[in-house]
């Protein structure tokens, strides 16, 4: 260990990791409990100088921690709303991250090699806004004063930049507990992928850490356990999770609902675990430095034992501290922690000066990286263009993609099979496109040939394009969102449609956050699944997805519509897309040219068969029911068939286009879909659907028994006369 001599070791984690971190970071002494470890250094003068510098730094961080507490208290008091417990209880963690340990540039908040911080416990959002202000991000004090107000940059929970909010420094939309810490796994996975794809022997342009701060609620939610297993299995050692262990939940003290040893649980998953005093700045500093330096294939879990609402003696350490119950005591608490009486949103000149120095040091790292990036770009022009296109989301237009993808053929086939063919072309046309599955690649058919498998061990590498999530749909959705937040790759994830409810919470957040880099491949789309029975036959699920705002839901009727659905999923800019694909074969609408079907499907709805006499009936259908509609209309010269694969895309078309497809003059309308009928009544006066659960039998039998045939549709049409 060179000039270092270990005097004492009472730690619960690897001594060698701490020593390595201390040596690499020039840390000459550790203090606090349980990290009671000291190092003897031969140079006394060097020790004195280092100690003085460290003392000044620790004093500055301690001051900043209390001022961040004050900012949070004043903002929550002004709003009469919010959660005070975490910002007060985790202030030392914020001081260490933003004041010392994280690599970032507030003047370029989307710098691709910045460290990412995710506040998984999103209810404590004033923690994040306070530290972003102190760190120099463009969140002025006036915005802190507008906490939770309309059109402010400081909404109640952190929101990833979108058309609604553009708050710099927010890396993930959080609030639903467990999501943020699982998003962090996706961010870490994407960073590993970026390293493998773009770093070269001569130039390293990616190499950063992902930090997440989470509380008991996040770890009680099952999604965090799923994601933690995935992170350990794939050896994401660039991930550092800080557990705000304050022994409190909203209703009760945490002991009322939990008694596990969370450190043993995470150690069993395969994480490196640490157990520290979260208020001892020296210990927090040293532990985070150790976690960053430990490249041992294990993600890091730091249990930070804290006091919720610290500094407000009337509520600290109790579940009352969680929310805004401490508002009446704000002035007293601020005085008790040494803030000037009567001053709101106080930040000292010393703290501003300290963070100016932090910014200066980070700017030096940033400038050095820029030089490396320039050299890398010059040496690797093709990779540089690919990366630029990926970050800027530059893709071919739908029309160009249509021309590049060959016609699909005339034989009947399941749209999941069509999707398998299309995804091969998509992966070539969009180099940053990757795909994964919740243990269903063989059924959902979204495997990218020659793309390699992503991950650690076996035949996997971090450059692979196919992700194996295991039977973890909820984590899959959260990890996909994290990959999208990272801002480089486009990802699709697959499962059976009926199981999308396992990840529905993540779909909602993706839509809310406008994550157009995410799409879902959901197969086995109806009662046509057959023998597996009602547990596997979705009837309400497609409609359940259609009601999520800003989610495009495509249920294509044949191979060419499937092309359009995939193309739309990678070219759409406003939000995510769900692709609903069949298990059973579907006949192709060969009477209509392939390009017309593609272009029509891209608009959400189009005329699949035009009337040959005066229009007196419109038959609408989607997916596997379109062939039934075409057959039912065969002997009805006044009938028009409209294929409607995507309600949402159709609603975005011009009024003229919508009128050309569904003229208001024709009020005799019927729709058919193998699912619940409710949403169709916006367009049709009569709907042939399935408003009940199915049963176990061959798919054709289930379809026939529940009325999903051309013959039944024809009879229903006849009954309208």
N, C-alpha and C positions, 0 to 999 in steps of 0.2 A: 504493500500500500504506500510505498514511497515514504514521504515525510509525515504521513498520517498514522497516528496510533489510536486504536480504539480503546477507550477507557471503560465505557459501560454500554450495555445493549439490553434495553427492555422493550424493543420494538416487536410488533406482531408481523413484520414483513422482512424481506431480504436486506440484511446489513450491506451486502455488496452493492445492491442497487443504490442505496443512499450514499455510500462512499463514492461510487462512480459519479453520481450526480454532483456531489459536493466538489469533487476534484475538477470535473468539467466546468462547473459554474463558478469556481473559485470561492465556494462557501467554506469558511474556516471554523464555523462553530454552530452547533444546533442547540436549541434550548426548548424547554417546555415538557409537557407530559402528554402522552407516554414516550415521546422521542427524547429521552434523556441520554443523549450520546454526545461526547465531546471529542474534539480532535486536537492533538498537540502539534503545533507548527514550529519548525526550527527557527524561522526568522521572526524575532520578537517585534521588530519595527514594522514588518509587513503585517503582522497580526494586529498591532495597534491601529495602523492606517485602515485596514479592512474593517476592524471593529467599529471605528469611528464612522466610516461610510455606511456600514450596515445599520448602526444606531440611528443615524440621520434618516436613512431610508425607512426604517421601521417606524420612526416617529412620524414621518410624513404619511406613511400608509395608515397609521392609526388615526391621525387627524382626518385624513380623507374618509376613512370608514365612518367616523362620527358625523362628518359633514354630509355624507351620503345618507346616513340615517335621518339627518335633519331635512334633506330634500324630500325624502319619501314621506316623512311625517307631515310636512307642510302641504304637499300635493294631495295627499289622502284627506287631510283635514279640510282643504279647500273644496274638494269634490264631495265631501261627506260620503265617500264611497271608496272602496278599495280594500286591499289586504296588507296590513302593516307588519305582520309577524315575520315574514321572510326577509324583507328589506332590512329590518333591524337586526334579525338574528344571524344573517349571513353576510354582514357588511365586511368582515375581515376577509372572507373568501373573494368578494368582489374587488377589494383593495389589492389583493395579491394577483388576481387574474389581470385586471385592467391596468394596474400600477406597476407590474413587474413581469409576469410570466407569459402573457400572450403577445403574439406577433400580429400587428395590425397597423393600418394606416388610415386614420379617420378622414383624410382628404381624398382617399380612394377606397371607399368602404367595400367595393366589390372586387378588390385586388384578388386575383385567383389563388395566390399562395398564402393568404391570411389564415391565421387560426380561426376556428369557428367556435362561438359560444352559444349554446342553446339553453334557455331558461325553461326547463321542462315543467317546473311548477309555475306555470304562466300567470297564475293569480297574483303572484308577487311581482308584477310587472314594473312597479316603481323601483325595484332593485335595479332592473336593467336600464330603465330610462335615466336614473340618477347616474349610473356609472358611464353610460354613453355620453352624457353631458360632460362629466368630469374628464373623460378620456379625449374630448375634443371633437366628437362627432357633431354633425349639424343638427343638434337638438337643443335649441336655446332654452334658457330658463323660462321664457314666456310660454314655451310648449309644456314644460313641467307644470306651470300654473294652470294649464288647460287640461290636465289629466282627466281622462274619461269624458271629455266634452266633445260635442259634435265638430267634425272636421279637424280635430287636433291630430298631432303626430304621436299622441300618447294614448291610444285606446286602452280599454280595460284589460285586455290580454294582448300580448305581443302578436302582431300581424305581419307576416312576410310581405315585403313590398309588392303592391298590386295597384289596380286602378282606384282602389279605395284609400289606401295608405301607402306612403313611401318613406317610411321611417328608416334611416340608415342604421346599420348595425344589427338589424333583426334578421336572424338566420333561419327562423322557423316559426310558423304559426302554432302557438301553444295555448293551453288552457284545458283541453280534455286530458286528464291526467294519464300519464304513461306514454303519451304520444311523443313528446319532445325527446325523452331519453331514448326512445326507439327510433325517432328521426335521426338522432345523433349516430346511431349504428349505420344508417344509410349514408350519412355524410362521410363517415369513416370508410365505409366500403368504396364509395366513389373516389375518395382521396387515394386509396390503395390502387384503384383502377387507373386513375390519372398518372400516378407514379409509374406503373407498369407500362402504360401506353406511350407516355411522352418523355419521361426521363431517359437520358442516354449516359453512356459511360463518361462522356466529356462534360455534360451539362445536366445539372439537377434543377428543374424548375418547379417541381412539386415536392413537398416535404413539410407538412404542417399537422397540427393536432386538432382534435375535436374535443371540446369540453362541454359537459352538460351538468347543470345543477338541478337536482330533483329531491323531492321529499317523500315522506311515507306514502302519500296517496299514489304517487307514481309507481312505487314498488309494490303496492298492493294490487294495482291493476295488472291483470294477467299478461297484457301485451308486452310489458317491460320484461317479463320472464322469458317470453318467446324470443324477443330480440336479444336478450342477454345470452341465451344459449347459442344463437346464431353468431353473435360477435365473438364469443370465445372459440367456437368451433372453427371459425374462419380466421382466427388469430389476428384480430384487429387491435394491435398494440398501439395504434395511434389515437385510441379512444380513451378519454379520462372522464369518468363519471364521479361527481362530487355529491355525496348524500348528505343533505341538510337534516341531520338526525336530531331533531328537537323534541322527540317523544310526545308529539301533539298531533292530533287530527281535528277536524272541524267540530264534531259532536262531543268527543271525549278525549282524554289522554290516550295515546296510542296503545298503551298496554291493555286497554279495554277490548281491542279487536286484534291484537297481534302479539305473538310471543316467540316468534322464530329468532334464530341467530342469523341475521342477514349476511354477515361476513362469511359464515360457514357456507351459506347457500351460494354466494357468488364465488367463493373459493372452489366449491364443488363444480360449478359451471366451468371453471378454468380461468377465472379472473385473478389478477394479482390484487390483493386487498390490503388496505391501510386503515388504521383506527387512530384518530387524532382528536385533539382539542381544537375545535373549529374557531375558537376565539384567540388562540395563541398565534399571532401573526408569523413569528419565526418558524413555528412548526408547520403552519399552512404553506409558507414559502418553500421550506425545505422539502416537504412531501410532494408538492406539485412539481418541483424541479426533479425530484427522484423519479416520479411517474413519467415525466417527459423523457428522461434519459434512459429509461428501461425499455429497450427494444427486444423484448424476450418472447414475442409472439402472444402475449397476454394483454387483453384490455385491462384498464386500471379502475379500481373501485375504491374511493376514499371516503370512509365514514367520518364525517365532520360532526363531532358532538357539539351541539350549539344550544343556546337558550332562545326560544322563540320570543320575539318582541323585546330583545335585550335593550336595556336602557330606560324602559318604561316600567317602573317598579310596580305599578298598580295591576299590570296584566302580564308581565313577562313570565315565561315558563308555564303558562296556562293556555287552554284552548280558547280563552277569551281574546288572546293576543292575535289570533289568526286573522281576523277581519279589521273592521274600523272601530272596534269597541274602545280603543285607546285614544280616540280623537279628543275627548275632553281633557286629556292629560298631556297633550303635545307640548305646550309651553313649559310645563314643569320638567318633562323628560329632556327637552332640549337644553334647559339650564343645567340639569344634572350631568349631562355628558359634555358640558363645557362650551356650548354654543352661546353666542351673544344673545342677551335677552331682547325681545322685541323685533329681532331681524328675521324676516321670512326668506326662505330659499337662500340661506347664507352659504357662501363658499369663500374661504380665505384666499388672500393673494398667494400665500405660501403653497396652498394646494394647487392653484392654477399654475404657479411656477414649476412645481414638481411635475405635473402632468405635461407641461411644455417640454421638460427634459425627457420624459418618457416618449413623447411624440418625436423628439429629435433623434433619439436612439433608434426608435422603430423606423424612422425615415431613412436612416443610414442603412438599415437592413433592407428596406424597400428599394433604395437606389442601387445597392449592390446587386439585388435580385434583378432589377431592370437591365443591368449590364449583362448578367448571365442570360437573361431571356433574349436579348438582342443577339448575342453570340449563338445561342441555340437556334433561333429563328433563321439566322444566316446559314448555319450548318445543316438545318433540316427544313427547307422551305415547304416541302409537301406536308410534313407533320404540323408545321406552323399554320398553314392554311386550314388544315383539318381542325386544329384546336380553335382557331379563330372562328371558323364556321360553327363549331359546336357551342362555343360560349355565346356567340351572337345569334344563335339559332337560325343560321342561314341554311335553308333547305330549298330544293327545287320547288317550283310551283306545282300544284296538282296536275295541271295540264301537261307539264313536262314529265311528271312521273307516269301519267297515263300512257304517254307515248313510249316510255322506256320499259313498261311492263307488258309482256306479250299477252295476246288474247288467251283466255283460259280454257277454251274447248267447249264442246257441246254436250258431253255426257253428264248424266245426273251424278252429283256427288254431294257429300255433306259439306256445309260451309266451313266446318273446322278443317276439313281436308283442303278446301280451297285456300283457307287462311295459311296453312302450312306452306303452300306454294308461294303465296304472295309475300309472306314474311321473309323469304329468301331474297326476293328482289328488294324489299324495303331495306334490309340490312346492308345491301350493296349500295343503294342510293343514299342512305343516311348512315355514314360511318360510325356515328356516335350512338346508334340505336342498339340497345341490348334488351334481353328478355329473360324472364324467370318464371318459375312455376312452383306451386305449393305441392310438390311431389306428384305432379300429374302431366309431365311432359308427353308421355306416351298417349294420353287421352286428349289433351287439349291441343296438341300438335303445334306448339309454338317454338320448337327447338330450332335454333339457327345453325344450319349445317356449316361445318368448317369454322365455326365461330369460337370453338374452344369453351371449356367450362371454367367459370370464375371461382376463385377461392384458394384455400390452402390445402395441401396434401393431395393424395391420390393422383388423378390426371388433371388437377385444377391448377390454374395460375391466376394472378390478379389481372391479367390482360384478357381473360376469357369473356365471352359475350353471353353465356348462358348461366344464369344463377339458379341454384337449387336451394329453395327456402325451407325444405322440409314441410311437414304438415303444420304450418304456422301461418295461416292466412292473415290473421290480424297483424302480426309482425311484418309479413310481406308488404302489406299496404303501407305501414308506417315507414319501413325501410325504403320502399319505392319513393315515397314523398321526400325522404331525406336525400336520396340520390338526386331527385329533381331540384331540391333546395341548393344542392352543391353547384348546380349551374353548368354542367358539362354534358352529361349523358341524358338521352331519352330512354325511358324504360317502360316495357310492358310486363305485366304479371298475369299469370293465368291460374284459374281454378274452375270447378264446375259452377255454373251460374247460381245454383241453389245455395252455394256456400259463400256467395259474396256478402251475405249478411254478417259473416265473421269479420269482414274488414270494412263494413259500411261506414263506420266512424271515420276511417281514413279517407274513404272516397269523398265524404262530405268536406273534410278539411282540404283535400286536393282541389275540389271545385271552388271552395271559398277562397283559397289562396291562388287560384288561377294557374295551377300547375299544368301547363300544356305539355310538359315533358313526360307526363304519366298517361298510360292507357291500360285498360283491363281487357284481357281476353277470357271471355266467360262462355264456356261451351256447355253442351247438353241442355239446350235452352228451353225445353217445354215438356209436356206430358209425353212427347215422342220418345223420351228416354226409356219408357216402357217398363221392363221387368224389375228394375230397381225400386219401383214403387213410389208412393207419394213423398217419402223423405227426400227423394232425389229428383222429383218432378216439379220444377218451379212453375207456379201459376201467377203468383202475385209479384214476382221478383222484378220483372222488366218494368212494370208500372212503378214499382217502388224506387227504381233507379231514375225513371223519367221525371219524378217529382223533385229530384235534387237540382236546385238551380245551378246553371253553368256547367252541367255535365251533359255532353252529347252521348246519346244512346243509339247505337246503330244495330239494327237486326236485319242483316242483308238476306235477300231472297234467292240469290244465286251467286255463282263465282264472280261475275263481273261487278255485282254490287259489293261483294266482299273486297275486291280491289279498291273500290271507292272508299269503303269504310276504313281500311288500313291507311290509305293515302291521306284521308281526312285526319286520322289520328296523329300523324306525324307532321302535318302542315298547319293544323289549327293553332292559333296563337293565344286564344282567350282562356283555355281551360282543358281539363282532361276528357277522355273519350272512353266509353265502354263498348266493346265489340261483342255482340251476342250471337253465338254461332251454334249451328245444329249438330246433333250427333248423327241423325239419319240423313240419307240422301235426299236431295231436292232437285227436281227437274229444272233445267236451264230455260230461260225465256228466249229461245233461239230466234223467234220471230222479230226480235228487236236487235239491231246491231250492238256489238259489245260497247263501243264508245258512247252510244246513246244511254245505255244502262249505267255506265260509269258516271257520266256527266249528270244524269238525272238523280242518281243516288247521292252524289255529292251535294245536291241541293235539298236533300232530305225527302223529297217526294217528286214523282214524275208520272207521266202517263205511260203505263206499261202496255196498254192496249186501247187504241182510240175507237170510239163509236163509228159505225159506218152509216148510220142514219141520224136523225135529230136526237140530241142527247136527252135521255129521260131517266137515266139511272147512273149513279157512281158507286162502284164497288171498290172499297179500300181494303188493303191487306198489307201484311208485313211478314218477312221471314218465310217459313215453310208453308204459310197459308196463301201466298201469292199464286202458286200454281193452281190451287183450288179456285181462286177468284177468276183466273184466266179460263179455266174449264167451265165454270158456271156462266160466264159471259159469252161463251162461244156461240150460242144460238140466240143471243139477245143483241140485235144490231144497234139498238139505242143505248147500250151499256158501255160505259168507260171503266177501265180498270186502272186504279192508281196504286202503284207500289209506294209504300211510305216507310222506308227503312229508318228514318231519323226525324222524329217530330221537331226536335230542337233546331236542326239545320233548316228545316222547312219554314219554321216560324221566323227565321232571320232573312228570308228572301223578301224581295220587293212585293208590295201589294199587287202589282200587275202580274208578277209571276204566280203568286198564290191564287189569284183569280183565274189565271189561265189553266191551272191544274184542277182547282175545285171552284168552278164558277158558281156564284151565289144564286144564279137563276135556277140551278138544279138542286132542289131540296130533297129529292128522293135519294137517300144515301144509306148504304149499309157497309159495315166494316166487319172484318174477320181476323181474329188472332187467337192463338191457343194460350190464352191467359185471361186475367180478369178484365172486365169490360169497361170499367168506369171512365178512364181517360179518353176513350174513343168517342164519347158522346159530345165532345167539343166539335167533332167533324161529322158525325153520322147520327141519323135518327134511330137506327136499329143496329145492334151489335151482336154478332155471333161469336161467343167466347167461352171461357171456362171459369165460372165463378164458384168453383169448388175444388177440393184436392182430388188428385187422381188416384190410381190404384195400380197394383202390380199385375202386369200382363204384357204380352208383346206390344211394342209401340204402336203398330198399326191397329191393334185391337183397342187400345186406350183411345187413340185418336177417333176411331169410328164411333165407339160407345159415347164419347163426349162431344160428338157432333162436328168434329174437324175434318169434314169431307166436302168435296165439290157438290155431291148430291144433296147433303143437308143444307149447304149454302143456297143452292138453287131453290130448294123448297122454302127456305126462309124468304128469299126474294119474291117467290110467287105469292107468299102470304101477305106481302106488302100491297098488292094490287087491290 
